[in-house]
Amino acid sequence: MKKTILITGGAGFIAHHLVDTLLRVTDWNIVALDRLDYSGNLNRLNEVISNYPASTQKRVKIIFHDLKAEVNSQIRKMIGNVNYIAHLAAGSHVDRSILDPMGFVLDNVIGTTNILEYARVLDTLERFIYFSTDEVFGPAPLGVKFKENDRYNALNPYSASKAAAEELVVAYENTYSLPVFITHTMNVFGERQHPEKFIPLAIKKIMLGEKLGIHSSKDFKSIGSRVYVHARDVSEALLFLINYPTNELPTCSDGTIKCHKFNIVGSREINNLELAQMIADIQKKPLNYELVDFHSTRPGHDLRYSLDGGKMAAMGWIPSDIERQLPDVVSWSINNDRWLL
């Protein structure tokens, strides 16, 4: 019998890449749950789904629902039986969380509780994957890469709400034996990303010859850095985790950690000036930029994030190189510039 996966935030940036991956490499039925607001865009789903035959397109069901409300009996019936849940729905932009912290608590804490409440009474559920972020660990000093179970150090309402939701997920495994995985990712990029994010913003500004702000330390001697990972890699990593043999999962030697966490990390760390220059070189255009004191202008932001990807590597998952992926994303974005508006 075919498996069914429920993807919350299904019309979002990462989720629509996950839908594309699942249509391409599995025969699963897919339920995309979304409230279609700031982050959700059905045009994303339409573009990827329309590339498949009609028989494949029928495997996708789209349901409107805002997870600030409970998953009621009507929505449950519309979803049907579910084997896997990938909980990607979230408020996910630091600037907006600073302006509206309560909105992020409602989306990320209350919303996660509502999907957990739905999940814990499912008889068919095999795996619940909560999609968290590197930002729960806060800024990483040079030379430090955070491991999956390191302490939280949230510096803004977005990361605090994701950390709070993460703890709820852990509690539901401990209390209700919910079969949970938690993932942390670094900065995700790819086609159809919201233009507020750095890579599509850089593509647009370089294309138009506009000045690009590059976040730096207050003395302008250190440039903000990230480890970027393509949304297709994230999707493939999630599928890798779902299919990974449970009896081969790494375990905690003292038995104190039940909930499995995994860092999904890109190929290498890169500072934003270097990345912007790569994008300019791909476009064969000059880079017009200015360094911006990241913390004074955007309080609550971190100069450097870093995760240790050793656990996933030891399990057999390796990301693609950004140098091979970035030219395709830049070219695609320029040829489909409606996604840069």
Residue pairs with C-beta under 8 A, 6 or more apart in sequence:
2 27
2 28
2 29
3 26
3 28
3 29
3 83
3 84
4 28
4 29
4 30
4 31
4 80
4 81
4 82
4 83
4 84
5 22
5 28
5 29
5 30
5 31
5 82
5 83
5 84
5 85
5 86
6 31
6 33
6 79
6 82
6 84
6 85
6 86
7 15
7 18
7 19
7 30
7 31
7 32
7 33
7 85
7 86
7 88
8 15
8 33
8 34
8 67
8 85
8 86
8 87
8 88
8 89
8 115
9 15
9 33
9 34
9 39
9 40
9 87
9 88
9 89
9 90
10 16
10 19
10 30
10 31
10 32
10 33
10 34
10 40
10 45
10 62
10 88
11 32
11 34
11 36
11 40
11 41
11 42
11 44
11 45
11 62
12 34
12 39
12 40
12 41
12 44
12 88
12 89
13 39
13 44
13 188
13 190
13 192
13 193
13 194
13 231
14 88
14 131
14 188
14 231
14 234
14 235
15 32
15 34
15 86
15 88
15 89
16 44
16 45
16 48
16 192
17 48
17 190
17 191
17 231
17 232
17 234
17 235
18 86
18 88
18 231
18 234
18 235
18 238
19 30
19 32
19 45
19 48
19 49
19 60
20 48
20 232
20 235
21 232
21 235
21 236
21 239
22 28
22 30
22 235
22 239
23 30
23 48
23 49
23 52
23 56
23 59
23 60
25 239
26 239
27 59
28 59
29 59
29 60
29 61
30 59
30 60
30 61
31 61
31 62
31 63
31 79
31 80
31 82
32 45
32 60
32 61
32 62
32 63
33 63
33 65
33 67
33 79
33 89
34 40
34 42
34 62
34 63
34 64
34 65
34 89
35 64
35 65
35 66
35 67
35 89
36 42
36 64
38 96
39 91
39 92
39 194
41 192
42 62
44 192
45 60
45 62
47 192
49 57
49 60
50 57
61 78
63 75
63 78
63 79
65 71
65 75
67 89
67 107
67 110
67 111
67 112
67 114
67 115
68 106
68 107
68 110
68 111
68 114
69 114
70 114
70 117
70 118
71 79
71 114
71 115
71 117
71 118
76 118
81 122
81 124
82 122
82 124
82 125
83 124
83 125
83 126
83 127
84 125
84 126
84 127
84 128
84 129
84 242
85 115
85 119
85 125
85 127
85 128
85 129
86 129
86 131
86 238
87 112
87 115
87 128
87 129
87 130
87 131
88 131
89 107
89 111
89 115
90 107
90 108
90 111
90 131
90 162
90 165
91 97
91 103
91 104
91 107
91 108
91 158
91 161
92 133
92 158
93 158
93 196
94 135
94 156
94 158
94 159
94 298
94 300
94 301
95 196
95 298
96 103
96 104
96 158
97 103
97 104
97 156
97 157
97 158
97 161
97 300
98 156
98 157
98 298
98 299
98 300
101 157
101 161
104 157
104 158
104 161
105 157
105 161
105 164
107 161
108 158
108 161
108 162
108 164
108 165
109 161
109 164
109 165
109 168
111 165
112 130
112 165
112 168
112 169
113 165
113 168
116 128
116 168
116 169
116 172
116 178
119 125
119 128
119 172
119 178
120 172
120 176
120 178
125 178
125 179
126 179
127 179
127 180
127 181
127 242
128 169
128 178
128 179
128 180
128 181
129 180
129 181
129 182
129 183
129 238
129 241
129 242
130 165
130 166
130 169
130 180
130 181
130 182
130 183
131 183
131 185
132 162
132 163
132 165
132 166
132 182
132 183
132 184
132 185
133 159
133 162
133 184
133 185
134 146
134 184
134 185
134 186
134 187
134 263
134 305
134 306
134 307
135 154
135 155
135 156
135 158
135 159
135 162
135 302
135 305
136 152
136 153
136 154
136 159
136 162
136 163
136 166
136 184
137 146
137 150
137 151
137 152
137 153
137 184
137 305
137 307
138 152
138 153
138 154
138 155
138 159
138 302
139 153
139 155
139 302
139 303
139 304
139 305
140 146
140 302
140 304
140 305
140 306
141 304
142 304
144 306
145 306
145 307
145 308
146 263
146 306
146 307
146 308
147 263
147 308
147 310
147 311
148 182
148 184
148 261
148 262
148 263
148 308
148 311
149 257
149 261
152 163
154 160
154 162
154 163
155 300
155 301
155 302
156 300
156 301
157 300
166 182
169 178
169 180
169 182
169 259
170 180
170 182
170 258
170 259
172 178
172 180
173 179
173 180
173 258
173 259
174 258
174 259
180 259
180 260
181 241
181 259
181 260
181 261
181 262
182 259
182 260
182 261
182 262
183 237
183 238
183 241
183 261
183 262
183 263
183 264
184 261
184 262
184 263
184 264
184 307
185 229
185 234
185 263
185 264
185 265
185 307
186 226
186 227
186 228
186 229
186 264
186 265
186 266
186 305
186 306
186 307
187 198
187 226
187 227
187 228
187 229
187 266
187 305
188 228
188 229
188 230
188 231
188 234
189 197
189 199
189 200
189 228
189 229
189 230
189 231
189 326
189 329
190 230
190 231
190 232
190 325
190 329
191 231
191 329
191 332
191 333
191 336
191 339
192 336
192 339
193 199
193 200
193 231
193 339
194 200
195 201
195 204
195 339
195 340
195 341
198 226
198 272
198 275
199 228
199 275
199 279
199 326
199 329
200 333
200 339
200 340
201 212
202 212
202 275
202 276
202 279
203 279
203 283
203 329
203 330
203 333
203 334
203 340
204 210
204 333
204 337
204 340
205 211
205 212
205 288
206 212
206 276
206 279
206 280
206 283
206 285
206 287
206 288
207 283
207 285
207 334
207 337
207 340
209 285
209 286
209 288
210 288
211 288
211 289
211 290
212 276
212 287
212 288
212 289
212 290
213 289
213 290
213 291
213 292
214 223
214 224
214 272
214 273
214 276
214 289
214 290
214 291
214 292
215 223
215 224
215 272
215 291
215 292
215 294
215 298
215 301
215 303
216 222
216 223
216 224
216 291
216 292
216 293
216 294
216 303
217 293
217 294
217 303
218 293
218 295
218 296
220 291
220 293
222 303
223 271
223 272
223 273
223 274
223 291
224 271
224 272
224 294
224 303
224 304
225 269
225 270
225 271
225 272
225 303
225 304
225 305
226 269
226 270
226 272
226 275
226 304
226 305
227 265
227 266
227 267
227 268
227 269
227 270
227 305
227 306
227 307
228 266
228 270
228 275
228 322
229 264
229 265
229 266
229 267
229 319
230 266
230 319
230 320
230 322
230 325
230 329
232 320
233 264
233 266
233 319
233 320
234 264
236 317
237 262
237 264
237 312
237 317
237 319
238 264
240 315
240 316
240 317
241 262
244 315
248 315
249 260
250 260
250 311
250 314
250 315
262 311
262 312
263 307
263 308
263 309
263 311
263 312
264 309
264 312
264 319
265 307
265 308
265 309
265 312
265 319
266 319
266 322
267 319
267 320
267 321
267 322
268 321
268 322
269 306
270 278
270 322
273 289
273 291
276 287
276 289
277 287
278 323
278 326
279 287
279 326
279 330
280 286
280 287
282 326
282 327
282 330
282 331
283 330
283 334
294 301
294 303
295 301
295 303
309 319
333 339
333 340
